Amino acid sequence: MSVSRIGPTFGDELHRAGIGGTPISWSADGAIIGREALTRAQSKTLDAVLAAHDPEARPAVLDAAYIDEHVHTIEDVRALLKMMLQGLPPIRR
């Protein structure tokens, strides 16, 4: 399964589904890298997470831990700045 976009809550969704920390990565355009390293069960779980994923969803509150975990590239910085300029979500210090 593939999606056209992956938003900032995807990593948290993977953790909630029990497959956070698996050897996969993803890009904002929906590419999943490393799926071949997953077990069949993990791959099915990933498909379920992708099917339910809303790329427009935003975390309730940004904090330093969220930024440390999710902001790594210039595209991530741009997405974070866009969210801040739109006023959502609030940033907790």
Residue pairs with C-beta under 8 A, 6 or more apart in sequence:
1 46
1 47
1 50
1 51
2 30
2 31
2 32
2 50
3 30
3 50
3 53
3 55
4 29
4 30
4 55
5 28
5 29
5 30
5 55
6 26
6 27
6 28
6 29
6 30
6 53
6 55
7 28
7 53
7 54
7 55
7 56
7 57
7 58
8 57
8 58
8 59
8 70
8 79
8 83
9 53
9 54
9 57
9 58
9 59
10 26
10 49
10 53
10 55
11 20
11 69
11 70
12 20
12 59
13 49
13 52
13 53
14 20
14 22
14 46
14 49
15 21
17 45
17 46
17 48
17 49
18 45
19 38
19 42
19 45
19 46
19 49
22 34
22 37
22 38
22 42
23 34
23 37
23 38
24 32
24 33
24 34
24 35
24 37
24 38
24 46
25 32
25 33
25 34
26 32
26 33
27 33
28 75
28 79
32 46
32 50
35 43
35 46
38 46
58 83
58 88
58 89
59 66
59 89
60 89
61 89
61 90
61 91
61 92
62 80
62 83
62 89
62 90
62 91
62 92
63 91
63 92
63 93
64 93
67 80
70 76
70 80
71 77
71 80
83 89
84 91
